[in-house]
Amino acid sequence: MARPAGRRSLAVRASATSPRLTGRPLRVAVVGGGPAGGAAAETLAKGGVETILIERKLDNCKPCGGAIPLCMVDEFSLPLDLIDRRVTKMKMISPSNVAVDIGRTLAPNEYIGMVRREVLDDYLRSRAAAAGAEVVNGLFLKYDAPQEPNGPYRIHYNHYEGIKGEKGDKRTIEVDAVVGADGANSRVAKEMGAGDYEYAIAFQERVRIPEDKMDYYRERAEMYVGDDVSPDFYGWVFPKCDHVAVGTGTVTHKADIKKFQAATRLRARDKIEGGKIIRVEAHPIPEHPRPKRVSDRVTLVGDAAGYVTKCSGEGIYFAAKSGRMCAEAIVEGSANGTRLIDESDLRKYLEKFDKMYWPTYKVLDVLQKVFYRSNSAREAFVEMCADEYVQKMTFDSYLYKRVVPGNPLDDIRLAINTIGSLVRASALRREMNKITL
């Protein structure tokens, strides 16, 4: 079991050559108040670093499925009342509407947590503030790089606390380092020349459905695959406290996102009939890490860095984890805020993160390329998901964030079954093409 967040401690291993700060602690600006920014700010503040977290939308509701793995609840000491639903039944639905129930291998205490981002993000920011971070309602504009070695970064932002209107009050602060946690459209990334990346558009509607229909989704979520709902992703219906989130995403056909959303609603129509749309949301989601994630004393975490997995589109856990790991590297490199850091300290965070999670990203990238390329491949994918060994391997990897080594004999059997599923699905596609022609 992970140690509660309040009891975490960091070893002090600052370089003897890094300049010692006199009369003040290291000062760091965290730009962005989502899971990455909140986790980073809390860890920094607890580690003796003067921390300023800048977030424009303190009530932001990011269009996000909201699924979190079981390990995150314990690792980040999340209170259980933050979790709207505990999903133990995942229904995967193929292009031809063949449905497979996933979750038979879950232990009684295992589940996928469903949260609302506005609730989770606010909690993590509040915890950072309680640890000593200053939370500023502001919009980051740009930064000026240091004019001399070891000089400060000048952060320019619009301050909105207690100010009416959209313009805000232009302000400037000086800091020793900057952590960009400001999402896929990161201004910090643009300032540091981090480079572009391919991104998906996620579109989601929050739908309040009748109570009897909500009961169906009490412990159940649904994933729809097919060219109709997305040519390269999936559609979803995820349960929240008093409504469901219905959404989809795509990288390759962004202009058609509303058409894919309509198809997702159509596929789920019998189960959400009579529902009322209470909120519509859309947001870009990165598809791979940015070409550059650190420059001098500026670094990126979460979506700003590109930490969203392919195939599943998961990002909440990796955002919070990268924010914490980055902050731990800063606290360690600065000897609990007593010394200045440099780029080598931030690169230690990148090396550690990549070593820990690169296999997960690579496996999911391969899965997306193999099984999301056509409807026949998706049919094979759903057929595979009926296998209990596949379910166990998938859930163990997802819930505990590790690539689980399999049983060699079961792996051979799985490889044979996978080939068989792909062959059968390909044959079905040829027959359907004959009928169509």
N, C-alpha and C positions, 0 to 999 in steps of 0.2 A: 504494500500500500504506500502511496506517495505521502510524504510528510506534509501536513497542512501548511498553507501558504504563509501563515503568520510565524512559523517556526523555521523558515528557510534561512540558511546561513551561507555566506560565500567566503571562500578562501582568499586571502589577500596576497597577490603575487605581482604587484606592480613592478615595472622595470626600474632599476636604480637610476637609470639615465633619464627617465621621464621627469619633466620639471615639477617640483613641488609647489603647490599653490599656497600662498601666504594670506592668512586672514579671511579666507572664504573657501567654501567647498567647490568642487567641479559643478558647472552649471550646464544643463542639457535641456534643449527644447524638443519635445515630442509633438510632432505635427500630425493630428488625427486622433480621434477618440473612440475608435472601434475596439475590437478585441485585442489587436496588436498594440495599439497605442495605450489602452488601459493597462494591459499586462506589463508593458515596458515601463510606464510611469510609476506603477506601484513598486516594481522591483528596484528601480532607480532610487526612489524616495526612501525605501527601507534600507538601501545600501549606503546612505549618507550623501547622495547626490542631490543638489538643488534642482528640482524638476518643474518645468513649466509645460503643461499639456494644453495645446491649442486645438479647439474643435469648434467649427462653425455651427453645426446642427446638433444641439444637445438632445433633441427629440427625434433624431433621424431614425427612419424605419427602412433600412436597406432591403431591397427585394432579394430575399435569401430564403432558401428552403428551411433553414434553421435547425438542421440536424447536427448533433454533436455526439462524439463517441463517449462511451462509458468512462474511459480513462480520464477524460477531461474533467468530469464531475469531481473526481477524487484529487486529481493532480492540481487543479486550480481551486479546490475547496469551495465549489459552487453549492449554495444552499438548494435543497431539493425543491423548494417552492418556486424557484426560477424556471423549473422545467414544466412546460404546459402538458406534455403528453410523454408517456413512456411506451415507445413503439416496440412491440414484440412480434408483430406480424407484418411482413413486407410483401406486398403482392406485385409481382413483375408480370407485365402484360405485353404480349408480342404484337407485331403488326397485324396478325390475323385474329387478335383478341384471345389467344390462348393464354390463360392465367396460371402462374405458378406461385404457390405460397412459400415464402422464405422465412425462416425463423425457427424451424423445428429443432435445430441443434442448440438453441439458446438455453442457458441455465436459468433457473427461476429468478435469479437476481440480475440477469443481464438484459439490457434494453438499449435502444437508440433514443437519446433525449431530443425532444423537440422544443425549441425556444423561440421567442420573439426577439429579434435583434435589438429593438428599442429598449427592451427590459434587460437583456444581457449586457449590452454596451453601457447602459446607465449604471448598472451594478458595478462593473469593473472600473468605471471612472470614479464612482463614489468611494470605492475601496482604495484607489490611488490617492484620492484627496485625503482620506482618513490616514493614509501612511505619510502624508506631508507634501504631496505634490500640489502645485497650484493649477487648478483647472480654469482655463480662460475661454470664454465664449468669443471666439475670434476667427477670422478668415486669414490664413497664411497667404501672403502675396508673393514674396521673394526673399532671398537672403543675399547679403554681400559677403563674399569670401574674405578671409583675413588678409590684411595688407602687409603683414610682417609675420615671420615665423612665430608660432604659438599665439598669434593674435586671435581676437574674438570674431565670431560670425555675427553679423548684424541681421536680425530677423525683422522684417517689415510685415505688419499685419493690420487688419481692421478689427478694432475692439468693439463688441456689441453689448457688453454687460451694462444693463441699465440705460441703454441708448435706443431711442425709437427710430424707426426707418431702416433702410437697407444699406445706407452708406457706411455707417459705423464711424469710429474715431481712429484715424491712422496713428499707429504707434510703432515704436522700434525698441527692441531689447537686444542685449548682447549676451551670447552664450558661447560655451567652449565646444559644443558638439550638437549635431542635429540628427534626430531619428525621424525619418519619413514614414509615417504610418497612415498616410492620407489616401489610401485606396488606389483603384485602377487608374484614375485620372490624376495621379500624384503630381502636384506642383513641385514638390521637393525633387522628385525624379527628373522633372524637366530642368530644374535649376542646376542639378549636378550632371546633366548630360548622360543620363542612365540608358538612353536608347529606347526604341519602341519595342512593343511585342504584339503578337496576335491576340485578339480578345474576342470573347463571346458576348452577346447581348442576352441578358436574362430578363424575362418579362413575367410578372406575377400578379395575380388578382387574389385579394383576400375575400373569401365568400362565406357569408353567414348562412348556414343551411338549417333546415328544420331539425329539431332535437332528435327525432327518430332516425334521421339520416346521419346526424352527428354521432350517434351511438355506434354506428358501423365503423367510424374512424377513431373510436376511443383509444384503441391500441394498435391501429393499423395505418400504414401509409401505402401509397401506390406509385409505381413508376411505369410509364407507358413508353414503349419504343416503337419506332416506325417512321418512314419518310413523311407521313402526314403530320406528326407532332414535332419532328426535328430531323433534318438530314444527317446530323452529326452529334446529337445529344439525346436528351430524353425529356418527356413531360412528366410532371409530378402532381400528386395531391397529398399534401402533408398536413396533419392535424395540428391545430393550435388550441388555445384555451377554450374559445367559444366560436371558432370558425375554422375553415380549412384554407390552406394556401394552394392555389392552382397555378402552375406555371410551366414554362419551357425555356429553352435557350438554344442559340445557334452561333457558330462562328462564320460559316460559309454563306448563309443566306439571311443576313441581318434585316434586309428590307422586307422580308416575308414573316417577321416575327409575330405579327398580329394574326396572320393566317394560321401559323402553327399553334398559337394560343387558342384560337377558335376550335382547331381540331382536337386539342387536349380537352377542352370543355365538352366537345362532342363525344369523345371516347368515354368520358366519366359522367355523361349526362344523367343516367338513371340514378346515380348515387348523390348528385348535387342538385337535382331538380328542385325547383322552388327556392333556390338560394338567392341571396342578394349580395351583389358586389359592394363591399364597403371600402375598398381601397385598391388602387391600381399603381403598380411600381415597376420601374425598369432601371437597369444598371449594367455597366460593362463588367465582365469578369475576365481576368487574365488567363491565358492559356499556357504560359510557360514563364520561367524567371526572366527578368530583364537582363540584357547583355552586361550591364554594370550595376552592382548593388552597393558599392562603397567607393567613396572618393574623399581622401584625406580624413576629416573628422565628421563626415556626413554618410549616413547609411540608410538602407531601406528595409522595411519589414512588412509582413502580411501581403495584402493584395498589391501594395505599392511595389513590392519586390517581385511579385508574380507567383506567390505561393498558393496556387489553386490546382488541385489534381485534375487531370483529364479523366474521362470516363464517368467519374462520380461528381465532379464539380465541387468537391469539398474544400472549404477554405477556413472555416472558423477556428478549428483546432490549430491548424498550422499558423494562422495569424497570431493567435495568443502565444503559441509556443515560440515562434520566431521573435516576438516582442520581448518575451521573458529572457530568452537565450541571449539576445542582443544586449539587453540591460545587464545581465549577469557578467557579460564580457567587459562592459564599461565599468561596472563596479569593481571587478577584479583588476582590470588594467589601471584603474585610478586609485587603487588602495583605499577603497571606500570613500572616494571623493576627495582625496587629499593630493592627488597628482593629476597632471594633464594627461590625456590619452592621445594616441596617434592612430594612423590607419591600420597598423599591425594589430592593435587591440580589437578593432572591428572585424578584421579579417578572420580572427580566431572564431568569432561567432559564425561567420559564413562557412568556414571549414567544418565546424562541429555540426551545424544544421545540415549541410549537404551530405556529410558522411552518414548521419542518422537517417535521413529521409529520402536520399536519392533513389534507393531501390524501390520504395513505394511509388514515387513519381514515374519511374521507368516502367514498372509493371503495368500501371494503369494507362500509360501512354500506349503500350503495346496492345493492351486489351481494347482500347478505343479504336486503334487502327485495324484490328482484326474483326471486331464484332459490330462496329457501328458503320461499316462501309456500305452495307446494302440491307434490304429487308430480309433476304435469305440468311445473311449472317446474324441478324438480330433474332430471327426465329431459332437459330442454332444456339445463340446465347441464352435465350429464355429456357430452351430445353435443357441446357447444361445446368441451369440454376435449380432444377428439380432434384439434382443429385445431392445427397446429404453431405458427402465429402466436400463438394464445392461450397455448400452453404457454411460448413464449419470453418473451412479455410478462409472464406470471405469475411465472415463475421469476426473471427479471431483477429484477422489483420486489421479490420476496420475499428473494432471496439477498443483494441489495445495498441494500435498504431505500430505494428511491427509486421514485417514480411515473414509469415510463419513457414518454417521448413516442413515439407510434407512427408508422408510415408512413401518410400520409393515404389512399392507395389501399387498403392492407390494412385500415385502419380502416373504410372504407366497405364492403369485402367482409365484414368481421366483423359490422358492423351488420346487413347483409342476412341473413347466415347465422344471426345470433341471432334475428332476427324469424322466420325460417323454422323454427328449432328450437322456438321457443315455439308457433308455429302447429301444427306437427306434434304436439307434446306435448299441446296442448289438444285436438286432434282425437282423439288416442288416449284421453284421459281421458273424452271424451264417449262413445266406443265402449265403454269399460270400464264406464261407468255404466249403459249400456243392458243389458249382460250381467248386471250386478249386480242391476238392477231386474227 
